[in-house]
Amino acid sequence: MSATRAPFGPHWASAAELKEQLDAERRGEPFLVYRDGDGVQRVVTLPPAVDRLTVGRDPATDVCLFWDDEVSRVHAELERVGPDWTVADHGLSRNGTFVNGHRIAGRMRLRGGDVVDFGSTQVGFRSPRPPLDATSDARSRPRPEITEAQRRVLVALCRPYRGRAGHAAPASNREIADELFLSVEGVKTQLRALFERFDVEDLPQNRKRARLVELAFSAGMITERELEG
């Protein structure tokens, strides 16, 4: 079912859903993102006033995954420890809790970009930078300096998000190469430079491209008019 598709993976988010994630990120608070049983994206903010959340199928749990038969009535707990969030499964669940594919025993600290499996539902954990306000907005930060060649690759990478109603994913290297009449190796070279400029080169390979798209939109470096060109 659609709820099982991993957050941050290919074809995960439509343009509108990506905007919802970016809005949550701009608020500066950690949040969860997943799909419910109908395939609708859900974003759950973890505000400073909250220290603990329960996850399970029971309606009384804070993050209720009632549609997932593989989730226990009370499956796991999310708890704030200092500045960090952790996930704990002290034998509560029948099928276990997994972080990035590894079953946890006890408690584990979460890092931004982690994917937690509760039953067959995959929940992404995002931990943004501190809140952005009117004077400290993503658009007011110094934008990465990129060459015209890098900019053309960046626009092509983001083009699938142009007014798309369905689920979008960054363009592939081959799609970019065909659009710009470049070799695939030439596209890879420009992308490596962009990953470095936007400080995402250390992210997992399957996350870099989507994060680059997010940052380009967030910084106002890509406009709808450019994507229509």
Salt bridges, closest charged atoms under 4 A:
GLU17 OE1 - ARG35 NH2 2.93
GLU17 OE1 - HIS167 ND1 3.49
ASP23 OD2 - LYS19 NZ 2.97
ASP23 OD1 - ARG26 NH1 3.22
GLU25 OE1 - ARG126 NH2 2.60
GLU25 OE2 - ARG211 NH2 2.85
ASP36 OD2 - ARG42 NH2 2.83
ASP51 OD1 - ARG80 NE 3.69
ASP58 OD2 - ARG73 NH1 3.43
GLU79 OE2 - ARG52 NH2 2.76
GLU79 OE1 - ARG107 NH1 2.96
ASP84 OD2 - ARG109 NH1 3.39
ASP178 OD1 - ARG174 NH1 3.37
GLU179 OE2 - ARG159 NH2 2.64
GLU185 OE2 - LYS188 NZ 3.62
GLU214 OE1 - ARG126 NH2 3.01
GLU214 OE1 - ARG207 NH2 3.18
GLU214 OE1 - ARG211 NH1 2.85
GLU226 OE2 - ARG151 NH2 2.59
